[in-house]
Amino acid sequence: MSEIKTRGDMLDYITKCAKEYSVKCKESIIRNSHMNDLDESDFDIDQIYIDAILVDFVNYIGMQQCMDWGLYTRDLKKNEEITNESA
């Protein structure tokens, strides 16, 4: 992890984490089901909903920092890094 010096650096890092977590999210939710209110019938969640929630949360953090981050679900699929210079 590179050093976080600015709000943009923090959003870069959170975006990178969201991209990595997106593919592991469903399994993590199931593994940690003792920490949420879901039961087994709820575990059939589509990836599009997972990605939408992650993107909305990252953008929400950006707005709390007075930054229009503009992350889209399609950005979670991209291999290149999304940064505050390119967003």
Secondary structure, DSSP 8 states (H G I E B T S, - for coil): -----SHHHHHHHHHHHHHHHHTTHHHHHHHTGGGSS--GGG----HHHHHHHHHHHHHHHHHHTT------HHHHH-SS---TTT-
